[in-house]
Amino acid sequence: MPDVILLDVNLAGSPKRGDQICSELRKLDLTVPFPVMLLSAEKDLATLAATCMADGYMAKPFDIDKLIAKVEAIQS
């Protein structure tokens, strides 16, 4: 199982968006839940993250140290 899944909302070459994948992951019957975090430059990122039940989100562009801190926070 992954420690965390980072998903961009806009995935080039993918038939699905990151928030759609996040929603699908949340519907799976997994014995060990894992955190999902959305990354994007979308204006409605907070709404997208809440709708797909992501554990967190970060708007682009972002500072890598802040991303690491946020990932560490949702893992604990």
mmCIF file of the N, C-alpha and C atoms, coordinates in Angstrom:
data_MODEL
# 
_entry.id   MODEL 
# 
loop_
_atom_site.group_PDB 
_atom_site.id 
_atom_site.type_symbol 
_atom_site.label_atom_id 
_atom_site.label_alt_id 
_atom_site.label_comp_id 
_atom_site.label_asym_id 
_atom_site.label_entity_id 
_atom_site.label_seq_id 
_atom_site.pdbx_PDB_ins_code 
_atom_site.Cartn_x 
_atom_site.Cartn_y 
_atom_site.Cartn_z 
_atom_site.occupancy 
_atom_site.B_iso_or_equiv 
_atom_site.pdbx_formal_charge 
_atom_site.auth_seq_id 
_atom_site.auth_comp_id 
_atom_site.auth_asym_id 
_atom_site.auth_atom_id 
_atom_site.pdbx_PDB_model_num 
ATOM 1   N N  . MET A 1 1  ? 0.843   -1.181 0.000   1.00 0.00 ? 1  MET A N  1 
ATOM 2   C CA . MET A 1 1  ? 0.000   0.000  0.000   1.00 0.00 ? 1  MET A CA 1 
ATOM 3   C C  . MET A 1 1  ? 0.885   1.240  0.000   1.00 0.00 ? 1  MET A C  1 
ATOM 4   N N  . PRO A 1 2  ? 0.441   2.269  -0.673  1.00 0.00 ? 2  PRO A N  1 
ATOM 5   C CA . PRO A 1 2  ? 1.235   3.507  -0.701  1.00 0.00 ? 2  PRO A CA 1 
ATOM 6   C C  . PRO A 1 2  ? 1.144   4.247  0.629   1.00 0.00 ? 2  PRO A C  1 
ATOM 7   N N  . ASP A 1 3  ? 2.144   5.063  0.904   1.00 0.00 ? 3  ASP A N  1 
ATOM 8   C CA . ASP A 1 3  ? 2.119   5.913  2.088   1.00 0.00 ? 3  ASP A CA 1 
ATOM 9   C C  . ASP A 1 3  ? 1.196   7.099  1.859   1.00 0.00 ? 3  ASP A C  1 
ATOM 10  N N  . VAL A 1 4  ? 1.191   7.595  0.640   1.00 0.00 ? 4  VAL A N  1 
ATOM 11  C CA . VAL A 1 4  ? 0.336   8.726  0.245   1.00 0.00 ? 4  VAL A CA 1 
ATOM 12  C C  . VAL A 1 4  ? 0.231   8.721  -1.279  1.00 0.00 ? 4  VAL A C  1 
ATOM 13  N N  . ILE A 1 5  ? -0.890  9.217  -1.793  1.00 0.00 ? 5  ILE A N  1 
ATOM 14  C CA . ILE A 1 5  ? -1.059  9.352  -3.233  1.00 0.00 ? 5  ILE A CA 1 
ATOM 15  C C  . ILE A 1 5  ? -1.192  10.843 -3.532  1.00 0.00 ? 5  ILE A C  1 
ATOM 16  N N  . LEU A 1 6  ? -0.313  11.347 -4.384  1.00 0.00 ? 6  LEU A N  1 
ATOM 17  C CA . LEU A 1 6  ? -0.377  12.726 -4.845  1.00 0.00 ? 6  LEU A CA 1 
ATOM 18  C C  . LEU A 1 6  ? -0.964  12.716 -6.252  1.00 0.00 ? 6  LEU A C  1 
ATOM 19  N N  . LEU A 1 7  ? -2.058  13.423 -6.438  1.00 0.00 ? 7  LEU A N  1 
ATOM 20  C CA . LEU A 1 7  ? -2.742  13.447 -7.733  1.00 0.00 ? 7  LEU A CA 1 
ATOM 21  C C  . LEU A 1 7  ? -2.903  14.864 -8.234  1.00 0.00 ? 7  LEU A C  1 
ATOM 22  N N  . ASP A 1 8  ? -2.417  15.117 -9.431  1.00 0.00 ? 8  ASP A N  1 
ATOM 23  C CA . ASP A 1 8  ? -2.724  16.386 -10.082 1.00 0.00 ? 8  ASP A CA 1 
ATOM 24  C C  . ASP A 1 8  ? -4.141  16.265 -10.622 1.00 0.00 ? 8  ASP A C  1 
ATOM 25  N N  . VAL A 1 9  ? -4.880  17.344 -10.635 1.00 0.00 ? 9  VAL A N  1 
ATOM 26  C CA . VAL A 1 9  ? -6.243  17.297 -11.164 1.00 0.00 ? 9  VAL A CA 1 
ATOM 27  C C  . VAL A 1 9  ? -6.215  17.065 -12.667 1.00 0.00 ? 9  VAL A C  1 
ATOM 28  N N  . ASN A 1 10 ? -5.346  17.767 -13.364 1.00 0.00 ? 10 ASN A N  1 
ATOM 29  C CA . ASN A 1 10 ? -5.255  17.623 -14.817 1.00 0.00 ? 10 ASN A CA 1 
ATOM 30  C C  . ASN A 1 10 ? -4.120  16.664 -15.164 1.00 0.00 ? 10 ASN A C  1 
ATOM 31  N N  . LEU A 1 11 ? -4.482  15.499 -15.655 1.00 0.00 ? 11 LEU A N  1 
ATOM 32  C CA . LEU A 1 11 ? -3.512  14.459 -15.992 1.00 0.00 ? 11 LEU A CA 1 
ATOM 33  C C  . LEU A 1 11 ? -3.452  14.310 -17.511 1.00 0.00 ? 11 LEU A C  1 
ATOM 34  N N  . ALA A 1 12 ? -2.394  14.827 -18.102 1.00 0.00 ? 12 ALA A N  1 
ATOM 35  C CA . ALA A 1 12 ? -2.241  14.750 -19.556 1.00 0.00 ? 12 ALA A CA 1 
ATOM 36  C C  . ALA A 1 12 ? -2.225  13.297 -20.016 1.00 0.00 ? 12 ALA A C  1 
ATOM 37  N N  . GLY A 1 13 ? -3.012  13.004 -21.033 1.00 0.00 ? 13 GLY A N  1 
ATOM 38  C CA . GLY A 1 13 ? -3.039  11.666 -21.595 1.00 0.00 ? 13 GLY A CA 1 
ATOM 39  C C  . GLY A 1 13 ? -3.944  10.693 -20.856 1.00 0.00 ? 13 GLY A C  1 
ATOM 40  N N  . SER A 1 14 ? -4.560  11.137 -19.780 1.00 0.00 ? 14 SER A N  1 
ATOM 41  C CA . SER A 1 14 ? -5.447  10.260 -19.015 1.00 0.00 ? 14 SER A CA 1 
ATOM 42  C C  . SER A 1 14 ? -6.898  10.571 -19.363 1.00 0.00 ? 14 SER A C  1 
ATOM 43  N N  . PRO A 1 15 ? -7.733  9.550  -19.466 1.00 0.00 ? 15 PRO A N  1 
ATOM 44  C CA . PRO A 1 15 ? -9.142  9.811  -19.737 1.00 0.00 ? 15 PRO A CA 1 
ATOM 45  C C  . PRO A 1 15 ? -9.878  10.353 -18.513 1.00 0.00 ? 15 PRO A C  1 
ATOM 46  N N  . LYS A 1 16 ? -9.243  10.305 -17.344 1.00 0.00 ? 16 LYS A N  1 
ATOM 47  C CA . LYS A 1 16 ? -9.867  10.769 -16.104 1.00 0.00 ? 16 LYS A CA 1 
ATOM 48  C C  . LYS A 1 16 ? -9.050  11.880 -15.473 1.00 0.00 ? 16 LYS A C  1 
ATOM 49  N N  . ARG A 1 17 ? -9.729  12.705 -14.711 1.00 0.00 ? 17 ARG A N  1 
ATOM 50  C CA . ARG A 1 17 ? -9.072  13.750 -13.942 1.00 0.00 ? 17 ARG A CA 1 
ATOM 51  C C  . ARG A 1 17 ? -8.654  13.187 -12.585 1.00 0.00 ? 17 ARG A C  1 
ATOM 52  N N  . GLY A 1 18 ? -7.727  13.853 -11.944 1.00 0.00 ? 18 GLY A N  1 
ATOM 53  C CA . GLY A 1 18 ? -7.246  13.397 -10.646 1.00 0.00 ? 18 GLY A CA 1 
ATOM 54  C C  . GLY A 1 18 ? -8.337  13.334 -9.591  1.00 0.00 ? 18 GLY A C  1 
ATOM 55  N N  . ASP A 1 19 ? -9.258  14.298 -9.604  1.00 0.00 ? 19 ASP A N  1 
ATOM 56  C CA . ASP A 1 19 ? -10.345 14.269 -8.626  1.00 0.00 ? 19 ASP A CA 1 
ATOM 57  C C  . ASP A 1 19 ? -11.295 13.101 -8.883  1.00 0.00 ? 19 ASP A C  1 
ATOM 58  N N  . GLN A 1 20 ? -11.455 12.687 -10.144 1.00 0.00 ? 20 GLN A N  1 
ATOM 59  C CA . GLN A 1 20 ? -12.268 11.513 -10.444 1.00 0.00 ? 20 GLN A CA 1 
ATOM 60  C C  . GLN A 1 20 ? -11.586 10.246 -9.922  1.00 0.00 ? 20 GLN A C  1 
ATOM 61  N N  . ILE A 1 21 ? -10.283 10.158 -10.112 1.00 0.00 ? 21 ILE A N  1 
ATOM 62  C CA . ILE A 1 21 ? -9.526  9.004  -9.604  1.00 0.00 ? 21 ILE A CA 1 
ATOM 63  C C  . ILE A 1 21 ? -9.596  8.963  -8.085  1.00 0.00 ? 21 ILE A C  1 
ATOM 64  N N  . CYS A 1 22 ? -9.476  10.122 -7.454  1.00 0.00 ? 22 CYS A N  1 
ATOM 65  C CA . CYS A 1 22 ? -9.582  10.206 -5.999  1.00 0.00 ? 22 CYS A CA 1 
ATOM 66  C C  . CYS A 1 22 ? -10.935 9.658  -5.529  1.00 0.00 ? 22 CYS A C  1 
ATOM 67  N N  . SER A 1 23 ? -12.010 10.075 -6.177  1.00 0.00 ? 23 SER A N  1 
ATOM 68  C CA . SER A 1 23 ? -13.350 9.581  -5.819  1.00 0.00 ? 23 SER A CA 1 
ATOM 69  C C  . SER A 1 23 ? -13.447 8.070  -5.960  1.00 0.00 ? 23 SER A C  1 
ATOM 70  N N  . GLU A 1 24 ? -12.874 7.545  -7.027  1.00 0.00 ? 24 GLU A N  1 
ATOM 71  C CA . GLU A 1 24 ? -12.905 6.097  -7.245  1.00 0.00 ? 24 GLU A CA 1 
ATOM 72  C C  . GLU A 1 24 ? -12.100 5.361  -6.174  1.00 0.00 ? 24 GLU A C  1 
ATOM 73  N N  . LEU A 1 25 ? -10.958 5.914  -5.799  1.00 0.00 ? 25 LEU A N  1 
ATOM 74  C CA . LEU A 1 25 ? -10.148 5.295  -4.745  1.00 0.00 ? 25 LEU A CA 1 
ATOM 75  C C  . LEU A 1 25 ? -10.911 5.257  -3.423  1.00 0.00 ? 25 LEU A C  1 
ATOM 76  N N  . ARG A 1 26 ? -11.659 6.307  -3.129  1.00 0.00 ? 26 ARG A N  1 
ATOM 77  C CA . ARG A 1 26 ? -12.409 6.370  -1.870  1.00 0.00 ? 26 ARG A CA 1 
ATOM 78  C C  . ARG A 1 26 ? -13.549 5.360  -1.837  1.00 0.00 ? 26 ARG A C  1 
ATOM 79  N N  . LYS A 1 27 ? -14.012 4.926  -2.994  1.00 0.00 ? 27 LYS A N  1 
ATOM 80  C CA . LYS A 1 27 ? -15.113 3.959  -3.056  1.00 0.00 ? 27 LYS A CA 1 
ATOM 81  C C  . LYS A 1 27 ? -14.632 2.513  -2.908  1.00 0.00 ? 27 LYS A C  1 
ATOM 82  N N  . LEU A 1 28 ? -13.328 2.298  -3.028  1.00 0.00 ? 28 LEU A N  1 
ATOM 83  C CA . LEU A 1 28 ? -12.789 0.943  -2.910  1.00 0.00 ? 28 LEU A CA 1 
ATOM 84  C C  . LEU A 1 28 ? -12.876 0.458  -1.470  1.00 0.00 ? 28 LEU A C  1 
ATOM 85  N N  . ASP A 1 29 ? -13.130 -0.812 -1.301  1.00 0.00 ? 29 ASP A N  1 
ATOM 86  C CA . ASP A 1 29 ? -13.183 -1.405 0.030   1.00 0.00 ? 29 ASP A CA 1 
ATOM 87  C C  . ASP A 1 29 ? -11.778 -1.871 0.409   1.00 0.00 ? 29 ASP A C  1 
ATOM 88  N N  . LEU A 1 30 ? -11.018 -0.963 0.987   1.00 0.00 ? 30 LEU A N  1 
ATOM 89  C CA . LEU A 1 30 ? -9.641  -1.274 1.371   1.00 0.00 ? 30 LEU A CA 1 
ATOM 90  C C  . LEU A 1 30 ? -9.546  -1.437 2.881   1.00 0.00 ? 30 LEU A C  1 
ATOM 91  N N  . THR A 1 31 ? -8.765  -2.395 3.317   1.00 0.00 ? 31 THR A N  1 
ATOM 92  C CA . THR A 1 31 ? -8.609  -2.601 4.753   1.00 0.00 ? 31 THR A CA 1 
ATOM 93  C C  . THR A 1 31 ? -7.686  -1.558 5.376   1.00 0.00 ? 31 THR A C  1 
ATOM 94  N N  . VAL A 1 32 ? -6.786  -0.998 4.596   1.00 0.00 ? 32 VAL A N  1 
ATOM 95  C CA . VAL A 1 32 ? -5.867  0.023  5.099   1.00 0.00 ? 32 VAL A CA 1 
ATOM 96  C C  . VAL A 1 32 ? -6.083  1.309  4.292   1.00 0.00 ? 32 VAL A C  1 
ATOM 97  N N  . PRO A 1 33 ? -6.681  2.310  4.921   1.00 0.00 ? 33 PRO A N  1 
ATOM 98  C CA . PRO A 1 33 ? -6.865  3.558  4.184   1.00 0.00 ? 33 PRO A CA 1 
ATOM 99  C C  . PRO A 1 33 ? -5.530  4.287  4.001   1.00 0.00 ? 33 PRO A C  1 
ATOM 100 N N  . PHE A 1 34 ? -5.416  5.008  2.928   1.00 0.00 ? 34 PHE A N  1 
ATOM 101 C CA . PHE A 1 34 ? -4.194  5.764  2.664   1.00 0.00 ? 34 PHE A CA 1 
ATOM 102 C C  . PHE A 1 34 ? -4.594  7.186  2.294   1.00 0.00 ? 34 PHE A C  1 
ATOM 103 N N  . PRO A 1 35 ? -3.750  8.155  2.636   1.00 0.00 ? 35 PRO A N  1 
ATOM 104 C CA . PRO A 1 35 ? -4.081  9.535  2.330   1.00 0.00 ? 35 PRO A CA 1 
ATOM 105 C C  . PRO A 1 35 ? -3.935  9.853  0.847   1.00 0.00 ? 35 PRO A C  1 
ATOM 106 N N  . VAL A 1 36 ? -4.842  10.701 0.368   1.00 0.00 ? 36 VAL A N  1 
ATOM 107 C CA . VAL A 1 36 ? -4.812  11.188 -1.005  1.00 0.00 ? 36 VAL A CA 1 
ATOM 108 C C  . VAL A 1 36 ? -4.769  12.709 -0.949  1.00 0.00 ? 36 VAL A C  1 
ATOM 109 N N  . MET A 1 37 ? -3.861  13.294 -1.731  1.00 0.00 ? 37 MET A N  1 
ATOM 110 C CA . MET A 1 37 ? -3.721  14.737 -1.767  1.00 0.00 ? 37 MET A CA 1 
ATOM 111 C C  . MET A 1 37 ? -3.788  15.209 -3.212  1.00 0.00 ? 37 MET A C  1 
ATOM 112 N N  . LEU A 1 38 ? -4.609  16.230 -3.467  1.00 0.00 ? 38 LEU A N  1 
ATOM 113 C CA . LEU A 1 38 ? -4.723  16.801 -4.804  1.00 0.00 ? 38 LEU A CA 1 
ATOM 114 C C  . LEU A 1 38 ? -3.774  17.991 -4.947  1.00 0.00 ? 38 LEU A C  1 
ATOM 115 N N  . LEU A 1 39 ? -3.171  18.092 -6.118  1.00 0.00 ? 39 LEU A N  1 
ATOM 116 C CA . LEU A 1 39 ? -2.313  19.217 -6.467  1.00 0.00 ? 39 LEU A CA 1 
ATOM 117 C C  . LEU A 1 39 ? -2.862  19.806 -7.751  1.00 0.00 ? 39 LEU A C  1 
ATOM 118 N N  . SER A 1 40 ? -2.963  21.130 -7.836  1.00 0.00 ? 40 SER A N  1 
ATOM 119 C CA . SER A 1 40 ? -3.482  21.714 -9.064  1.00 0.00 ? 40 SER A CA 1 
ATOM 120 C C  . SER A 1 40 ? -3.406  23.228 -9.037  1.00 0.00 ? 40 SER A C  1 
ATOM 121 N N  . ALA A 1 41 ? -3.545  23.804 -10.220 1.00 0.00 ? 41 ALA A N  1 
ATOM 122 C CA . ALA A 1 41 ? -3.677  25.245 -10.354 1.00 0.00 ? 41 ALA A CA 1 
ATOM 123 C C  . ALA A 1 41 ? -5.151  25.626 -10.549 1.00 0.00 ? 41 ALA A C  1 
ATOM 124 N N  . GLU A 1 42 ? -6.054  24.654 -10.428 1.00 0.00 ? 42 GLU A N  1 
ATOM 125 C CA . GLU A 1 42 ? -7.493  24.913 -10.572 1.00 0.00 ? 42 GLU A CA 1 
ATOM 126 C C  . GLU A 1 42 ? -7.953  25.901 -9.500  1.00 0.00 ? 42 GLU A C  1 
ATOM 127 N N  . LYS A 1 43 ? -8.860  26.798 -9.865  1.00 0.00 ? 43 LYS A N  1 
ATOM 128 C CA . LYS A 1 43 ? -9.350  27.803 -8.922  1.00 0.00 ? 43 LYS A CA 1 
ATOM 129 C C  . LYS A 1 43 ? -10.243 27.196 -7.840  1.00 0.00 ? 43 LYS A C  1 
ATOM 130 N N  . ASP A 1 44 ? -10.955 26.143 -8.157  1.00 0.00 ? 44 ASP A N  1 
ATOM 131 C CA . ASP A 1 44 ? -11.883 25.532 -7.207  1.00 0.00 ? 44 ASP A CA 1 
ATOM 132 C C  . ASP A 1 44 ? -11.289 24.283 -6.551  1.00 0.00 ? 44 ASP A C  1 
ATOM 133 N N  . LEU A 1 45 ? -10.006 24.302 -6.294  1.00 0.00 ? 45 LEU A N  1 
ATOM 134 C CA . LEU A 1 45 ? -9.306  23.126 -5.770  1.00 0.00 ? 45 LEU A CA 1 
ATOM 135 C C  . LEU A 1 45 ? -9.860  22.670 -4.420  1.00 0.00 ? 45 LEU A C  1 
ATOM 136 N N  . ALA A 1 46 ? -10.178 23.591 -3.537  1.00 0.00 ? 46 ALA A N  1 
ATOM 137 C CA . ALA A 1 46 ? -10.716 23.213 -2.228  1.00 0.00 ? 46 ALA A CA 1 
ATOM 138 C C  . ALA A 1 46 ? -12.031 22.453 -2.378  1.00 0.00 ? 46 ALA A C  1 
ATOM 139 N N  . THR A 1 47 ? -12.876 22.910 -3.287  1.00 0.00 ? 47 THR A N  1 
ATOM 140 C CA . THR A 1 47 ? -14.154 22.229 -3.529  1.00 0.00 ? 47 THR A CA 1 
ATOM 141 C C  . THR A 1 47 ? -13.934 20.856 -4.146  1.00 0.00 ? 47 THR A C  1 
ATOM 142 N N  . LEU A 1 48 ? -13.032 20.769 -5.120  1.00 0.00 ? 48 LEU A N  1 
ATOM 143 C CA . LEU A 1 48 ? -12.726 19.479 -5.748  1.00 0.00 ? 48 LEU A CA 1 
ATOM 144 C C  . LEU A 1 48 ? -12.200 18.484 -4.713  1.00 0.00 ? 48 LEU A C  1 
ATOM 145 N N  . ALA A 1 49 ? -11.316 18.955 -3.846  1.00 0.00 ? 49 ALA A N  1 
ATOM 146 C CA . ALA A 1 49 ? -10.741 18.071 -2.825  1.00 0.00 ? 49 ALA A CA 1 
ATOM 147 C C  . ALA A 1 49 ? -11.813 17.599 -1.844  1.00 0.00 ? 49 ALA A C  1 
ATOM 148 N N  . ALA A 1 50 ? -12.684 18.490 -1.438  1.00 0.00 ? 50 ALA A N  1 
ATOM 149 C CA . ALA A 1 50 ? -13.753 18.111 -0.510  1.00 0.00 ? 50 ALA A CA 1 
ATOM 150 C C  . ALA A 1 50 ? -14.729 17.137 -1.160  1.00 0.00 ? 50 ALA A C  1 
ATOM 151 N N  . THR A 1 51 ? -15.065 17.380 -2.410  1.00 0.00 ? 51 THR A N  1 
ATOM 152 C CA . THR A 1 51 ? -16.020 16.537 -3.118  1.00 0.00 ? 51 THR A CA 1 
ATOM 153 C C  . THR A 1 51 ? -15.508 15.107 -3.280  1.00 0.00 ? 51 THR A C  1 
ATOM 154 N N  . CYS A 1 52 ? -14.227 14.961 -3.575  1.00 0.00 ? 52 CYS A N  1 
ATOM 155 C CA . CYS A 1 52 ? -13.692 13.607 -3.790  1.00 0.00 ? 52 CYS A CA 1 
ATOM 156 C C  . CYS A 1 52 ? -13.148 12.996 -2.488  1.00 0.00 ? 52 CYS A C  1 
ATOM 157 N N  . MET A 1 53 ? -13.289 13.723 -1.392  1.00 0.00 ? 53 MET A N  1 
ATOM 158 C CA . MET A 1 53 ? -12.853 13.264 -0.065  1.00 0.00 ? 53 MET A CA 1 
ATOM 159 C C  . MET A 1 53 ? -11.335 13.085 0.031   1.00 0.00 ? 53 MET A C  1 
ATOM 160 N N  . ALA A 1 54 ? -10.598 13.993 -0.620  1.00 0.00 ? 54 ALA A N  1 
ATOM 161 C CA . ALA A 1 54 ? -9.143  13.984 -0.483  1.00 0.00 ? 54 ALA A CA 1 
ATOM 162 C C  . ALA A 1 54 ? -8.777  14.406 0.940   1.00 0.00 ? 54 ALA A C  1 
ATOM 163 N N  . ASP A 1 55 ? -7.642  13.942 1.401   1.00 0.00 ? 55 ASP A N  1 
ATOM 164 C CA . ASP A 1 55 ? -7.187  14.280 2.751   1.00 0.00 ? 55 ASP A CA 1 
ATOM 165 C C  . ASP A 1 55 ? -6.539  15.661 2.798   1.00 0.00 ? 55 ASP A C  1 
ATOM 166 N N  . GLY A 1 56 ? -6.172  16.176 1.641   1.00 0.00 ? 56 GLY A N  1 
ATOM 167 C CA . GLY A 1 56 ? -5.551  17.482 1.587   1.00 0.00 ? 56 GLY A CA 1 
ATOM 168 C C  . GLY A 1 56 ? -5.402  17.935 0.159   1.00 0.00 ? 56 GLY A C  1 
ATOM 169 N N  . TYR A 1 57 ? -4.985  19.179 0.006   1.00 0.00 ? 57 TYR A N  1 
ATOM 170 C CA . TYR A 1 57 ? -4.754  19.726 -1.327  1.00 0.00 ? 57 TYR A CA 1 
ATOM 171 C C  . TYR A 1 57 ? -3.709  20.822 -1.223  1.00 0.00 ? 57 TYR A C  1 
ATOM 172 N N  . MET A 1 58 ? -3.081  21.121 -2.344  1.00 0.00 ? 58 MET A N  1 
ATOM 173 C CA . MET A 1 58 ? -2.117  22.202 -2.411  1.00 0.00 ? 58 MET A CA 1 
ATOM 174 C C  . MET A 1 58 ? -2.182  22.822 -3.799  1.00 0.00 ? 58 MET A C  1 
ATOM 175 N N  . ALA A 1 59 ? -2.279  24.143 -3.806  1.00 0.00 ? 59 ALA A N  1 
ATOM 176 C CA . ALA A 1 59 ? -2.352  24.877 -5.064  1.00 0.00 ? 59 ALA A CA 1 
ATOM 177 C C  . ALA A 1 59 ? -0.964  25.052 -5.668  1.00 0.00 ? 59 ALA A C  1 
ATOM 178 N N  . LYS A 1 60 ? -0.917  24.966 -6.992  1.00 0.00 ? 60 LYS A N  1 
ATOM 179 C CA . LYS A 1 60 ? 0.322   25.217 -7.723  1.00 0.00 ? 60 LYS A CA 1 
ATOM 180 C C  . LYS A 1 60 ? 0.409   26.706 -8.029  1.00 0.00 ? 60 LYS A C  1 
ATOM 181 N N  . PRO A 1 61 ? 1.565   27.263 -8.108  1.00 0.00 ? 61 PRO A N  1 
ATOM 182 C CA . PRO A 1 61 ? 2.859   26.662 -7.765  1.00 0.00 ? 61 PRO A CA 1 
ATOM 183 C C  . PRO A 1 61 ? 2.997   26.583 -6.247  1.00 0.00 ? 61 PRO A C  1 
ATOM 184 N N  . PHE A 1 62 ? 3.767   25.618 -5.787  1.00 0.00 ? 62 PHE A N  1 
ATOM 185 C CA . PHE A 1 62 ? 3.947   25.446 -4.351  1.00 0.00 ? 62 PHE A CA 1 
ATOM 186 C C  . PHE A 1 62 ? 5.424   25.277 -4.025  1.00 0.00 ? 62 PHE A C  1 
ATOM 187 N N  . ASP A 1 63 ? 5.741   25.541 -2.787  1.00 0.00 ? 63 ASP A N  1 
ATOM 188 C CA . ASP A 1 63 ? 7.086   25.353 -2.272  1.00 0.00 ? 63 ASP A CA 1 
ATOM 189 C C  . ASP A 1 63 ? 7.232   23.890 -1.857  1.00 0.00 ? 63 ASP A C  1 
ATOM 190 N N  . ILE A 1 64 ? 8.277   23.225 -2.297  1.00 0.00 ? 64 ILE A N  1 
ATOM 191 C CA . ILE A 1 64 ? 8.443   21.793 -2.027  1.00 0.00 ? 64 ILE A CA 1 
ATOM 192 C C  . ILE A 1 64 ? 8.506   21.500 -0.531  1.00 0.00 ? 64 ILE A C  1 
ATOM 193 N N  . ASP A 1 65 ? 9.095   22.392 0.245   1.00 0.00 ? 65 ASP A N  1 
ATOM 194 C CA . ASP A 1 65 ? 9.158   22.173 1.697   1.00 0.00 ? 65 ASP A CA 1 
ATOM 195 C C  . ASP A 1 65 ? 7.763   22.216 2.320   1.00 0.00 ? 65 ASP A C  1 
ATOM 196 N N  . LYS A 1 66 ? 6.895   23.085 1.814   1.00 0.00 ? 66 LYS A N  1 
ATOM 197 C CA . LYS A 1 66 ? 5.518   23.146 2.314   1.00 0.00 ? 66 LYS A CA 1 
ATOM 198 C C  . LYS A 1 66 ? 4.747   21.895 1.911   1.00 0.00 ? 66 LYS A C  1 
ATOM 199 N N  . LEU A 1 67 ? 5.004   21.393 0.706   1.00 0.00 ? 67 LEU A N  1 
ATOM 200 C CA . LEU A 1 67 ? 4.359   20.151 0.273   1.00 0.00 ? 67 LEU A CA 1 
ATOM 201 C C  . LEU A 1 67 ? 4.782   18.998 1.176   1.00 0.00 ? 67 LEU A C  1 
ATOM 202 N N  . ILE A 1 68 ? 6.065   18.894 1.451   1.00 0.00 ? 68 ILE A N  1 
ATOM 203 C CA . ILE A 1 68 ? 6.562   17.826 2.322   1.00 0.00 ? 68 ILE A CA 1 
ATOM 204 C C  . ILE A 1 68 ? 5.926   17.933 3.705   1.00 0.00 ? 68 ILE A C  1 
ATOM 205 N N  . ALA A 1 69 ? 5.848   19.134 4.240   1.00 0.00 ? 69 ALA A N  1 
ATOM 206 C CA . ALA A 1 69 ? 5.245   19.326 5.564   1.00 0.00 ? 69 ALA A CA 1 
ATOM 207 C C  . ALA A 1 69 ? 3.779   18.930 5.565   1.00 0.00 ? 69 ALA A C  1 
ATOM 208 N N  . LYS A 1 70 ? 3.066   19.264 4.499   1.00 0.00 ? 70 LYS A N  1 
ATOM 209 C CA . LYS A 1 70 ? 1.644   18.920 4.427   1.00 0.00 ? 70 LYS A CA 1 
ATOM 210 C C  . LYS A 1 70 ? 1.458   17.405 4.296   1.00 0.00 ? 70 LYS A C  1 
ATOM 211 N N  . VAL A 1 71 ? 2.293   16.755 3.505   1.00 0.00 ? 71 VAL A N  1 
ATOM 212 C CA . VAL A 1 71 ? 2.228   15.298 3.360   1.00 0.00 ? 71 VAL A CA 1 
ATOM 213 C C  . VAL A 1 71 ? 2.517   14.634 4.707   1.00 0.00 ? 71 VAL A C  1 
ATOM 214 N N  . GLU A 1 72 ? 3.519   15.102 5.407   1.00 0.00 ? 72 GLU A N  1 
ATOM 215 C CA . GLU A 1 72 ? 3.841   14.541 6.731   1.00 0.00 ? 72 GLU A CA 1 
ATOM 216 C C  . GLU A 1 72 ? 2.685   14.742 7.697   1.00 0.00 ? 72 GLU A C  1 
ATOM 217 N N  . ALA A 1 73 ? 2.016   15.876 7.615   1.00 0.00 ? 73 ALA A N  1 
ATOM 218 C CA . ALA A 1 73 ? 0.897   16.155 8.511   1.00 0.00 ? 73 ALA A CA 1 
ATOM 219 C C  . ALA A 1 73 ? -0.292  15.232 8.258   1.00 0.00 ? 73 ALA A C  1 
ATOM 220 N N  . ILE A 1 74 ? -0.585  14.926 7.004   1.00 0.00 ? 74 ILE A N  1 
ATOM 221 C CA . ILE A 1 74 ? -1.746  14.061 6.729   1.00 0.00 ? 74 ILE A CA 1 
ATOM 222 C C  . ILE A 1 74 ? -1.421  12.585 6.967   1.00 0.00 ? 74 ILE A C  1 
ATOM 223 N N  . GLN A 1 75 ? -0.154  12.259 7.064   1.00 0.00 ? 75 GLN A N  1 
ATOM 224 C CA . GLN A 1 75 ? 0.226   10.869 7.331   1.00 0.00 ? 75 GLN A CA 1 
ATOM 225 C C  . GLN A 1 75 ? 0.133   10.529 8.818   1.00 0.00 ? 75 GLN A C  1 
ATOM 226 N N  . SER A 1 76 ? 0.112   11.541 9.672   1.00 0.00 ? 76 SER A N  1 
ATOM 227 C CA . SER A 1 76 ? 0.098   11.237 11.111  1.00 0.00 ? 76 SER A CA 1 
ATOM 228 C C  . SER A 1 76 ? -1.272  11.301 11.715  1.00 0.00 ? 76 SER A C  1 
# 
